[in-house]
């Protein structure tokens, strides 16, 4: 699959970056997101 990265999303939605206390991590990154989307469409990956 190439590289798999982590996407980090703030748990403090709307807060300035310097006030963010924690993040939620999800497997992501462009190559992974495209692969997951293609697979959901029934395409081979």
Beta strands, then each sheet from edge to edge (+ up, - down):
strand 1: 5-10
strand 2: 23-28
sheet 1: 1+ 2-
end
